[in-house]
Amino acid sequence: MEENGSLVLQFGAWVGLAAAGALLCTVPATIRVSAALAGGAPVVRAWAALGAAALGPMALSIVVLRGARRGLRSFGDPHARLRWFGLGLWLALLFLTLAVFGSVLRATTHHRALAGVTYGCGALAFAIGWGLVCARIVGILRSLSGGVRRFAVSSIGAGALAAVAYAVQRFVSVVSTAPSSAGAAATVIDVLAFVLSALFVARDWRRATRPLAIVGPPLAVFLAALGITTLLDPPVRQALAEHAPAFVSAANLISGR
């Protein structure tokens, strides 16, 4: 931590980033929860409660992500990023393939036990097959020149992200049409929002260390105090349970309920 300033400044900046990330990742959930609240200032009450619930997990995520980044740097391998790109591409392709495979099995197979065995065997085959394909892609990327490699990585990565985003959007739209699946759709959205926010705030904000250290701790204390007070209100907890289930465990933990 000392590489970007004193330990006190780094701690304050970390707390500030955690508060900012918690407020950012809870925007989708705030919209849903505030619509279900009666009384005054529903947006403020929902955002405070959700932000307080997300504050601790976001702070822990920043530590984990920054530790992982330092660990990757310690390898010192110029091709380490390509290997991680290959791993990410493999996960994206496997996710897309299994999503399509699962939907096909659901539409064509009515025997659940048989479908489960088929899905497991298919998942193993797809994992091996895509692993070989991604290993070959990484090998080809290593042989390219710097500019061509960056263009290829950017193009492949953008295509994979777009495909995953489309699959997630389709999943959310499908489950949202069924009242019984509304909680699953909300959880997917909130988890994605949390992951993206954590990745954003875990970046190197070296130039903003001092402002974050000054503003961050008071903001975090105010958010935690207001959020815990708001979570003592039963209607708020009920709205969270119905419309933001991903935050319920953390909310119950900090509110003592």
Secondary structure, DSSP 4 states (H G I P E B T S, - for coil): -GGGS-HHHHHHHHHHHHHHHHHHHTHHHHHHHHHT--SS-HHHHHHHHHHHHHHHHHHHHHHHHHHHHHHHHHH--TTHHHHHHHHHHHHHHHHHHHHHHHHHHHHH---HHHHHHHHHHHHHHHHHHHHHHHHHHHHHHHHS-HHHHHHHHHHHHHHHHHHHHHHHHHHHHHHHTSGGGHHHHHHHHHHHHHHHHHHHHTS--GGGHHHHHHHHHHHHHHHHHHHHHHHTSHHHHHHHHHH-GGGHHHHHHHHT-
